[in-house]
Every structure is written in C-alpha cells, then in structure tokens.
Amino acid sequence: MFSIEMETTIDYAGKVHLPEHYRQFYGKTARLVLLVSDDE
C-alpha cells in the first residue's frame, strides 16, 4: 500500500474527482482519509 497526497473536490453527488494523470487508479478500491477545513 502507498499514499498519494493531493487536493480535489467532492461534488454535490458525493463523488471525489481524481486528476486524469491518476487514471491508472480509476475503478480501483482505495482507503480514503479526508482532511476538510472547518473554515467553510
């Protein structure tokens, strides 16, 4: 297992968008840790 750190958007349907350069991971299962700013 390895990690990737990036900033992305969670859309209003609850989908997390990965940049296209990570397309080799599309369709894979992953563990997700969310760090969300409480400023919003």
Backbone hydrogen bonds, N-H to C=O, Kabsch-Sander energy under -0.5 kcal/mol:
donor,donor_aa,acceptor,acceptor_aa,energy
11,D,9,T,-0.6
11,D,15,K,-2.6
14,G,11,D,-2.2
17,H,9,T,-1.7
18,L,16,V,-0.6
22,Y,19,P,-2.2
23,R,20,E,-2.1
25,F,22,Y,-2.5
26,Y,23,R,-1.2
28,K,25,F,-2.3
34,L,32,L,-0.5
36,V,34,L,-0.6
40,E,37,S,-0.6
